[in-house]
């Protein structure tokens, strides 16, 4: 009886773990979107906004992808990404211009009104949701 309970519990645990999706066909690699996304690394060229705004990429398809897929396709996140409660990580990508125009002799400053794409990763480093944050 104990062995049946053990195998039943093992079965439940194995079924409840998340399955990492293979990063094989992502919409952004089609029609030169990947090159446009990478070339517009700060969002200042407007290509990232156009890709997101026009729905050229189905962001729902990114649910379940691992961190390697994000970094290999979207590139490294902006260094503003943060770990909260040590249970998830946010990968932040600027969609609109990262920098505000410089004022007088100041260097460019971070644009607090920029649109962001935030990929939320769980403890297993998989995307479990995304947010497009607009000011």
The 8 nearest C-alpha neighbors of each residue, nearest first, counted from 0:
[[1, 3, 2, 4, 5, 6, 7, 8],
 [2, 0, 4, 3, 5, 6, 7, 8],
 [1, 3, 5, 4, 0, 6, 7, 8],
 [2, 4, 0, 6, 5, 1, 7, 8],
 [5, 3, 7, 1, 2, 6, 8, 0],
 [4, 6, 2, 8, 3, 7, 1, 9],
 [7, 5, 9, 3, 8, 4, 10, 2],
 [6, 8, 4, 10, 9, 5, 3, 11],
 [9, 7, 11, 5, 10, 6, 4, 12],
 [8, 10, 6, 12, 7, 11, 5, 13],
 [9, 11, 7, 13, 8, 12, 6, 14],
 [12, 10, 8, 14, 9, 13, 15, 7],
 [13, 11, 9, 15, 14, 10, 8, 16],
 [14, 12, 10, 11, 15, 16, 9, 8],
 [15, 13, 11, 12, 16, 10, 17, 9],
 [14, 16, 12, 13, 11, 17, 10, 18],
 [17, 15, 13, 14, 18, 12, 11, 19],
 [18, 16, 19, 15, 63, 14, 123, 125],
 [17, 19, 20, 16, 63, 15, 125, 14],
 [18, 20, 63, 64, 17, 65, 21, 125],
 [21, 19, 64, 63, 22, 18, 65, 62],
 [20, 22, 23, 19, 64, 68, 65, 24],
 [23, 21, 68, 24, 20, 64, 25, 65],
 [22, 24, 21, 25, 20, 68, 28, 26],
 [25, 23, 22, 26, 28, 21, 27, 29],
 [24, 26, 27, 28, 23, 22, 60, 29],
 [27, 25, 28, 56, 29, 24, 57, 55],
 [26, 28, 32, 33, 29, 25, 56, 72],
 [27, 29, 33, 26, 25, 32, 31, 30],
 [30, 28, 27, 26, 31, 32, 33, 25],
 [31, 29, 32, 28, 27, 33, 26, 34],
 [30, 32, 34, 33, 29, 35, 28, 27],
 [33, 31, 35, 27, 34, 30, 28, 29],
 [34, 32, 28, 36, 27, 35, 31, 37],
 [33, 35, 37, 32, 31, 36, 38, 28],
 [36, 34, 32, 38, 33, 37, 46, 39],
 [37, 35, 33, 39, 34, 47, 38, 32],
 [36, 38, 34, 39, 40, 35, 33, 73],
 [37, 39, 35, 40, 36, 34, 44, 33],
 [38, 40, 42, 36, 37, 41, 44, 35],
 [41, 39, 37, 38, 42, 36, 93, 43],
 [42, 40, 97, 43, 39, 96, 93, 95],
 [43, 41, 96, 95, 94, 39, 93, 44],
 [42, 44, 96, 41, 45, 95, 39, 97],
 [45, 43, 42, 46, 39, 96, 47, 41],
 [46, 44, 48, 43, 47, 42, 49, 95],
 [47, 45, 49, 48, 44, 35, 50, 39],
 [48, 46, 94, 50, 49, 36, 45, 42],
 [49, 47, 94, 51, 45, 46, 50, 52],
 [48, 50, 46, 52, 47, 51, 53, 45],
 [51, 49, 47, 55, 48, 53, 52, 46],
 [52, 50, 48, 54, 49, 53, 47, 55],
 [53, 51, 49, 54, 48, 50, 55, 47],
 [52, 54, 55, 51, 50, 49, 48, 56],
 [55, 53, 51, 56, 52, 50, 57, 49],
 [54, 56, 50, 53, 51, 57, 26, 52],
 [55, 57, 54, 26, 58, 27, 51, 50],
 [58, 56, 59, 60, 54, 55, 26, 61],
 [57, 59, 60, 61, 56, 129, 62, 54],
 [60, 58, 61, 57, 62, 128, 129, 56],
 [59, 61, 58, 62, 57, 25, 63, 64],
 [62, 60, 59, 58, 64, 63, 126, 57],
 [63, 61, 126, 127, 60, 64, 59, 128],
 [64, 62, 126, 125, 20, 19, 127, 61],
 [65, 63, 20, 125, 126, 61, 62, 19],
 [66, 64, 125, 67, 68, 124, 126, 63],
 [65, 67, 69, 68, 124, 125, 70, 64],
 [68, 66, 70, 65, 69, 71, 64, 22],
 [67, 69, 71, 66, 65, 70, 22, 72],
 [70, 68, 66, 73, 72, 67, 71, 74],
 [69, 71, 74, 75, 67, 68, 72, 73],
 [72, 70, 68, 69, 74, 67, 73, 75],
 [71, 73, 69, 74, 70, 68, 33, 28],
 [74, 72, 69, 70, 71, 75, 37, 36],
 [75, 73, 70, 72, 71, 76, 69, 37],
 [74, 76, 70, 77, 73, 69, 71, 78],
 [77, 75, 91, 90, 92, 78, 74, 80],
 [76, 78, 79, 91, 92, 80, 75, 90],
 [77, 79, 80, 76, 91, 75, 81, 90],
 [80, 78, 77, 81, 91, 76, 90, 89],
 [81, 79, 90, 89, 78, 91, 77, 76],
 [80, 82, 89, 88, 79, 83, 90, 78],
 [81, 83, 88, 85, 87, 89, 84, 80],
 [84, 82, 85, 87, 81, 86, 88, 89],
 [83, 85, 86, 82, 87, 88, 81, 122],
 [86, 84, 83, 87, 82, 88, 122, 121],
 [87, 85, 122, 84, 121, 83, 88, 82],
 [88, 86, 121, 122, 120, 85, 82, 83],
 [89, 87, 82, 120, 81, 119, 90, 121],
 [88, 90, 119, 80, 81, 118, 120, 91],
 [91, 89, 118, 80, 76, 117, 119, 88],
 [90, 92, 117, 76, 80, 77, 116, 89],
 [91, 93, 116, 76, 115, 77, 94, 117],
 [92, 94, 115, 42, 95, 97, 41, 116],
 [95, 93, 42, 47, 48, 115, 114, 92],
 [96, 94, 42, 114, 113, 93, 48, 43],
 [95, 97, 43, 42, 98, 41, 113, 94],
 [98, 96, 110, 41, 109, 93, 113, 42],
 [99, 97, 109, 110, 108, 96, 107, 100],
 [98, 100, 110, 108, 109, 107, 101, 97],
 [99, 101, 107, 98, 102, 108, 110, 106],
 [102, 100, 107, 106, 105, 99, 103, 108],
 [101, 103, 105, 104, 100, 106, 107, 99],
 [102, 104, 105, 101, 106, 100, 107, 108],
 [105, 103, 102, 106, 101, 107, 100, 108],
 [106, 104, 102, 103, 101, 107, 108, 100],
 [105, 107, 101, 108, 104, 102, 103, 100],
 [108, 106, 101, 98, 100, 99, 105, 109],
 [107, 109, 98, 99, 110, 106, 101, 100],
 [110, 108, 98, 97, 99, 111, 107, 113],
 [109, 111, 99, 98, 97, 112, 113, 108],
 [110, 112, 113, 109, 99, 134, 97, 98],
 [113, 111, 134, 110, 114, 133, 97, 95],
 [114, 112, 95, 110, 111, 96, 97, 115],
 [113, 115, 133, 95, 94, 132, 93, 134],
 [116, 114, 93, 132, 94, 131, 92, 117],
 [115, 117, 131, 92, 91, 130, 93, 94],
 [118, 116, 91, 130, 90, 129, 115, 89],
 [117, 119, 129, 90, 89, 126, 120, 128],
 [118, 120, 89, 128, 126, 129, 88, 127],
 [121, 119, 126, 125, 88, 124, 87, 127],
 [120, 122, 87, 124, 123, 125, 86, 127],
 [121, 123, 86, 124, 87, 120, 125, 85],
 [122, 124, 121, 125, 120, 65, 17, 87],
 [125, 123, 120, 121, 122, 66, 65, 126],
 [124, 126, 65, 120, 64, 63, 123, 121],
 [127, 125, 120, 62, 63, 119, 64, 128],
 [126, 128, 62, 120, 63, 119, 125, 121],
 [129, 127, 119, 126, 62, 118, 130, 120],
 [130, 128, 118, 117, 119, 131, 127, 116],
 [131, 129, 117, 116, 132, 118, 128, 119],
 [130, 132, 116, 115, 117, 133, 129, 114],
 [133, 131, 115, 114, 130, 116, 134, 117],
 [132, 134, 114, 131, 115, 113, 112, 116],
 [133, 112, 114, 132, 113, 111, 115, 131]]
